[in-house]
Amino acid sequence: MKPCCFSGPTLLLLTAALLPAAEPCRLRVVDAESGWPVPLVELRTTHQVSFFTDNAGAVAFDLPELMGTETWLTVEADGYERKADGFGFRGFRFTPQPGGDHEIAVERTIVAKRLGRLTGGGIFAESQKLGEHADWRESGILGSDSVQVAVHRGRRFWAWGDTLVPRYPLGLFHMASATTALKPLSSFAPPLKLPFDYFRDDDGRVRVVANVFPDDPGPTWISGYVSLPDATGSERLVGCYSKIEPPMKAYRVGLCEWNDGESRFESIEVLWDKKTDGGTEPKLQPVGHPAFWTAPEGKRWLLLGDPFPSIRLPATYEGWRDRRTWESIDPPRSLTGADGRKIKPHRGSIAWNAYRQRWVTVFGEIGGDPSPLGELWYAEADSPLGPWGRAVKVLSHRRLTFYNPRLHPDLTPAGSPILLFEGTYTHSFSKETRQTPRHDYNQILYRLDLDDPALAPARER
């Protein structure tokens, strides 16, 4: 019997399979002004292979066909750019080598500074390919929509709407949730690392916390997420839920409360049910993002709105339960931009800011330019009820959506000029068909420096 032998293409394939993978070339994108790493920057080759920087601003460039070859990478990012060359191309040229290291500086074109992604998978995936940030652990969550946040019994509770998981295209649709320490960030510069302690099932998988009607169809969404003291001084975490049917319409609305023993929400009152009550859902609901306000006469109120207050009620659990105490507020229909044009608000939140000694807001715009739902604005007021001053655009997106921004006024030290906000980054509700790998349908955190001269028009009284 002749010995087995291989030749030609088969031999080449076997030889290639036995060769160790080449070490990737490290690319790091930084802000030219601060030197900070910049997440969510696309680097694209001339044959349309794209890489996206992770939370450390890193890319592990590993294309075997380009190693040792002079290579052009186009640089594209919302809010950051390279200077255009004579042909209008924005990018850089380099020669990748295994184990190489290259830094690319970009200019920030927006007021807000991108700190990084809060949710999803592969937050440090590129860095880990390079042997860096090995301490970061995956959560098992790939996408999270529209955050709600409340401080409750010494922890910060976070909750998200529809949530993507690895095991099937349909994920979790009855709110995923996690907790963190009250001050989970030690730094307000990237790379951003905010580990969440998710509520999980017995198998260790992230589970839902708001399936208040397990036998009824459709997602469960909770808004107006807030912790309130009851008459005994005990804290009660509460919210207003909606059961959803196509096309994203509520068919039941009610009040729910967190069961601390079982770590889940329970329905405690149905406010409206389409089947039994008919008509449309009630206009007056305790929904949106909360803000506490002591009125000039001394009464303490809970304000809820999205972005501006649309309801106020006594800042107690009993006041929240008693619909007779709820008062409607007419939020402004538009704000005036620094350029004088009218801006129609979409979603957002307000907060008292100790540094400015005023109320501040970050909100989205309906029908914005260039992104219909991706332009964000900042404004100030002496009262949470307005009037609001001139608005300054702080964040812009070329095509994709960035919606439901939420301020985090208490993550930073009291009196700090730093204001943090997050929002959902996605291709949804846009004409863009391409989804950004790993980042689409996730929460991204931004920073505003309230002493930035660009915000001066908003400071005028």
MOVENNOR-V779885 format. One record per helix or strand of 3 or more residues. SS is the DSSP state (h for helix, s for strand). FROM is the first residue (numbers start at 1). TO is the last residue. If there is no record, write none. Layout:
BEGIN
ss;from;to
SS;FROM;TO
SS;FROM;TO
END
This chain:
BEGIN
ss;from;to
h;8;18
s;25;31
s;42;44
s;50;52
s;58;61
h;64;66
s;70;76
s;91;95
s;101;108
s;113;117
h;125;129
s;141;144
s;147;152
s;155;160
s;163;165
s;168;172
s;176;180
s;220;229
s;235;245
s;249;259
s;264;273
h;274;277
s;289;294
s;300;305
s;309;314
h;317;321
h;323;325
s;335;337
s;345;353
s;358;365
s;376;381
s;391;395
s;401;407
s;418;426
s;442;449
h;453;459
END
